[in-house]
Structure formats: C-alpha cells, structure tokens
Amino acid sequence: MVDADRATQLRMQTRLTELRHQHELGERQLAELTAQQVALRETLLRITGAITVLEELLDPDAGPGPNPGNGATATATTGRSAP
C-alpha cells in the first residue's frame, strides 16, 4: 500500500509541475496580448485623428461634428437648443 501511495504522490507532483508550467505560459501569452491591445488602441486613436483632420480639410464649412465633450451642442446638456 505504501508503494501505491508513493505512486499517487508522484503522479500528483508531476501534474502539479505540468499545471504550473501551463499557468506560466498562459500568463506570458496574456501579457503579450495585453501589450498588443494597447498598441492597437493607440493605432486606432491615431487613425481616428487622421480621419477627423482629413474630413475637416475636405469639408471646412461643416466644422467639427457634435461632440458632447466640447460643448458643441446645448441640447446634449440642457435638453434645449442653443439660441
């Protein structure tokens, strides 16, 4: 019976080692994907800025579109049209 207990402990130790290795690999992959996500968000932000600039250059009379952050529309904050 002692040999069976020893074999079970050995299998559990081996499995624990395998799981720790898989966990480490997963953590590395997650870090890489997070870095890729950050880089992609920065790229999209630059592209959005370039789109905005080109749209304004192509149609200067239109001006910037409504943006709740820049106070362009009174309706967004007061529910009434600006005078």
WOVEN-V207957 format. One line per field, one symbol per residue. phi: phi as a letter, one per 40 degrees, with the letter a starting at -180 (. if undefined). burial: + if it has 9 or more other ideal C-beta (glycine too) atoms within 8 Angstrom, else -. Layout:
# WOVEN-V207957
phi->???
burial->???
This chain:
# WOVEN-V207957
phi->.ccccccccccccccccccccccccccccccccccccccccccccccdccccccccccbcccgcccbdcbgcbcccbbgbccc
burial->---------------------------------------------------+--++----------------+-+--------
